[in-house]
Amino acid sequence: MTERTYPQGVPSWVDIEQADVEAALAFYSAVLGWTFHEAAPPGSPTRYVIAQVDGLDVAGVGSACSAGPDWHTYVSVADVGVTLDRVRAAGGQVTVGPTVAGEGGTWAELTDPSGALLRLWQPRRRLGAQVVNAPGTWNFSDRHADDPATAFYSTVLGWQFDEVDFGTMIRVPGYGDHLAATSDPDIYARQAAVAVPPGFADAIGWVAPADADRPAHWHVSFAVADRDRTAQLAVAHGGQVLGTQDTRWARTVTVRDPQGAVFTASQFTPPE
């Protein structure tokens, strides 16, 4: 199987840091069907666990830090230092790093001009999520804010922003071609079968309106086979359903996990 790789500017990983790691593992195992293996070396002062679906890496769960219990999104970059220079020049702030994560790679954390927190990942051994858009795996990360910060992200990460009939799509030009040539050779035929918007193969995220009760942030969605069943499992294991939505393309539920992190579970329902 071809390893999934992520070009410059493409989100590649998501993780969460929570006070009770064992409780987090129990919740996400029940709700998203994850299995786990320990990634931190023996004797490490912090714990980091890799979540898997069908034996493939999909996300991380770590012990708590000052950043809070929410999900974090990482964007793949070729050179963290160079990218952080662009962040500063474009009006963002560097809040953590660069920090070497063993042999896996190097990461850093930034806030954009609206205050939304995002992380960067310069990979070595850990390339990023090895399966996406399948039940139980990462679907998209969306930026929720009144200001889309298009100039900032275009300068720092080379993103393009396209208005389509159901929202603002964030693209990395050429990403679809990269997938077709590597880990997803059927991407164009599969997407053509459901009449997605032009450029959708390059999509790496979406811009959404600001949430009334939260400042600007990046929000994580996971694909699921059955939205309603996922909602039931979340509640049964201590989570809270914040809302549901049915659109032309998906049935979604927004969930707060027992330790306070918010995410969306999305069942793909393309128009016939």
C-alpha positions in Angstrom: 0.0 0.0 0.0 1.3 3.5 -0.9 1.9 5.7 2.1 -0.3 8.8 2.2 1.9 11.9 1.9 1.0 15.6 2.3 2.5 18.3 0.1 3.4 21.8 1.5 0.3 23.5 2.9 -2.0 20.5 3.2 -3.4 19.6 6.6 -1.9 16.3 7.6 -2.8 15.4 11.2 -5.2 16.0 14.1 -4.7 15.4 17.7 -6.2 16.2 21.1 -4.7 16.7 24.6 -6.8 15.9 27.6 -6.4 15.6 31.3 -7.7 12.0 31.5 -6.1 10.1 28.6 -7.7 6.8 29.5 -11.1 8.4 29.5 -10.5 10.0 26.1 -9.4 6.6 24.7 -12.6 4.9 26.0 -14.9 7.6 24.6 -13.4 7.8 21.1 -13.0 4.0 20.9 -16.7 3.7 21.6 -17.8 6.5 19.3 -15.4 6.3 16.4 -14.2 2.7 16.6 -10.6 3.5 17.2 -7.8 1.2 18.5 -4.6 2.6 19.9 -0.9 2.1 20.4 1.5 4.0 22.6 3.9 6.4 20.7 5.8 8.1 23.5 9.0 6.3 24.6 9.1 4.5 28.0 9.8 7.0 30.8 8.5 10.0 28.8 7.0 12.7 31.1 4.0 13.0 28.7 1.9 10.4 27.0 1.0 10.3 23.4 -1.2 7.6 21.8 -1.8 7.0 18.1 -5.4 6.2 17.2 -5.9 3.7 14.3 -8.7 2.4 12.0 -8.0 -0.9 10.4 -4.4 -0.7 11.6 -3.8 2.7 9.9 -2.9 5.9 11.8 -5.8 8.4 12.0 -5.2 10.8 14.9 -3.4 11.3 18.2 -4.4 11.5 21.8 -2.0 13.1 24.3 -1.8 14.1 27.9 -3.1 17.6 28.8 -1.1 20.8 28.3 -2.0 24.5 28.7 -3.7 24.6 25.2 -7.0 23.1 26.5 -9.0 20.0 25.6 -9.8 20.8 22.0 -8.8 19.2 18.8 -5.8 20.6 17.0 -5.1 20.6 13.2 -1.6 20.3 11.8 -0.5 21.5 8.4 2.3 19.9 6.5 5.3 22.1 5.7 8.7 21.5 4.2 10.5 23.8 6.6 8.9 24.9 9.9 11.4 27.7 10.4 10.8 29.3 7.0 7.0 29.0 7.5 7.2 30.7 10.9 9.0 33.6 9.4 6.1 34.0 7.0 3.7 33.8 9.9 5.3 36.7 11.7 5.6 38.8 8.6 2.0 38.3 7.7 0.7 39.4 11.1 0.4 36.0 13.0 2.0 35.0 16.2 4.2 32.0 17.0 3.0 30.5 20.3 5.0 27.3 20.6 8.1 25.9 19.0 9.6 24.8 16.7 9.7 21.6 18.8 11.3 18.3 17.8 8.9 15.4 18.4 11.5 12.6 18.4 12.1 10.9 15.1 8.5 11.7 14.0 9.1 15.3 13.0 9.0 18.9 14.1 6.0 20.9 15.1 5.1 24.5 16.0 2.0 26.3 16.9 0.7 29.7 15.7 -2.3 32.0 15.9 -3.6 33.8 12.8 -4.6 37.5 12.9 -8.0 36.6 14.2 -6.6 34.5 17.0 -7.4 31.0 15.6 -4.8 28.4 16.7 -3.2 26.2 14.1 -0.2 23.9 14.2 2.5 23.1 11.6 4.1 19.7 11.0 7.5 19.1 9.3 7.5 15.3 8.9 10.2 12.9 9.2 9.0 9.3 10.1 5.4 10.3 10.8 3.9 11.5 7.5 0.4 12.2 8.8 -3.0 10.4 8.8 -2.8 7.3 6.6 -6.5 7.0 6.0 -9.1 9.8 5.7 -12.7 10.3 4.7 -13.6 6.7 5.7 -15.9 6.0 8.7 -14.1 6.8 11.9 -11.4 8.9 10.3 -10.7 12.6 9.8 -12.8 14.3 7.2 -12.0 18.1 7.1 -10.9 20.9 9.4 -12.8 24.1 8.9 -11.9 27.6 10.0 -14.8 29.2 12.0 -14.4 33.0 12.1 -16.0 36.2 10.8 -12.7 37.2 9.1 -11.6 34.5 6.6 -8.0 35.7 6.8 -7.5 34.9 3.2 -4.5 37.2 2.7 -2.7 35.6 5.7 -3.2 32.0 4.6 -2.5 32.7 1.0 0.8 34.3 2.0 1.9 31.8 4.6 0.6 28.5 3.1 -0.3 29.2 -0.5 -4.0 28.5 0.0 -6.7 29.6 -2.5 -10.3 30.3 -1.5 -13.2 29.5 -3.9 -16.8 30.3 -3.5 -19.0 27.3 -4.4 -22.7 26.8 -4.1 -22.6 25.6 -0.5 -19.7 27.5 1.1 -16.1 28.8 0.8 -13.7 26.0 -0.1 -10.0 26.2 0.8 -7.7 24.6 -1.9 -4.1 23.8 -2.3 -3.7 23.8 -6.1 -2.3 20.5 -7.4 -3.2 18.5 -4.4 -5.7 16.4 -6.4 -3.0 15.6 -8.9 -0.7 14.6 -6.1 -3.3 12.2 -4.7 -4.0 10.7 -8.1 -0.3 10.0 -8.6 0.2 8.5 -5.2 -2.3 7.1 -2.6 -5.6 7.8 -4.3 -5.5 7.0 -8.1 -9.3 6.9 -8.4 -10.0 10.3 -6.9 -11.1 12.0 -10.1 -13.4 9.2 -11.3 -14.9 8.8 -7.8 -15.6 12.5 -7.4 -17.0 12.9 -11.0 -19.6 10.2 -10.1 -21.2 12.5 -7.6 -20.7 15.8 -9.5 -18.6 17.6 -6.9 -17.7 21.3 -7.6 -14.7 22.1 -9.8 -11.5 22.0 -7.9 -12.9 19.8 -5.2 -10.0 17.3 -5.5 -7.7 20.1 -4.2 -9.9 20.9 -1.2 -8.3 20.9 2.2 -10.9 22.6 4.3 -13.7 25.1 4.5 -14.5 28.6 5.9 -17.5 28.7 8.2 -19.2 31.6 10.1 -18.0 32.3 13.6 -19.7 30.4 16.4 -21.7 32.6 18.7 -20.1 31.2 21.9 -16.5 30.7 20.7 -13.7 32.9 19.3 -12.1 32.2 15.9 -10.9 28.6 15.8 -10.3 25.5 13.7 -12.9 22.9 14.0 -12.4 19.2 13.2 -14.9 16.8 11.5 -14.8 13.0 11.3 -16.5 10.9 8.8 -19.0 8.3 10.1 -21.3 5.7 8.5 -24.4 6.7 10.4 -24.8 10.2 12.0 -27.7 9.2 14.3 -26.0 6.1 15.6 -22.8 8.1 16.3 -24.9 10.7 18.2 -26.4 7.9 20.3 -23.0 6.4 21.1 -21.6 9.8 22.1 -24.4 10.5 24.5 -24.3 6.9 25.9 -20.6 7.4 26.7 -20.8 10.8 28.4 -20.8 13.2 25.5 -23.3 15.9 24.7 -25.0 16.6 21.3 -24.9 20.3 20.5 -26.8 20.2 17.3 -27.6 18.3 14.1 -27.8 19.5 10.5 -28.9 17.9 7.2 -27.5 19.4 4.0 -27.4 18.4 0.3 -24.1 16.6 0.9 -24.1 15.4 4.5 -25.9 14.6 7.7 -23.9 16.0 10.6 -23.9 16.1 14.4 -21.8 18.4 16.6 -20.6 16.7 19.8 -18.9 17.9 23.0 -16.9 15.1 24.4 -16.9 14.4 28.2 -13.8 16.6 28.7 -15.0 19.5 26.7 -13.6 19.1 23.2 -16.0 19.8 20.3 -16.0 18.0 17.0 -18.4 17.2 14.2 -19.4 13.7 12.9 -20.4 13.8 9.2 -22.2 11.1 7.2 -21.7 11.7 3.5 -25.0 11.7 1.6 -24.4 13.0 -1.9 -27.3 14.0 -4.1 -28.6 11.3 -6.3 
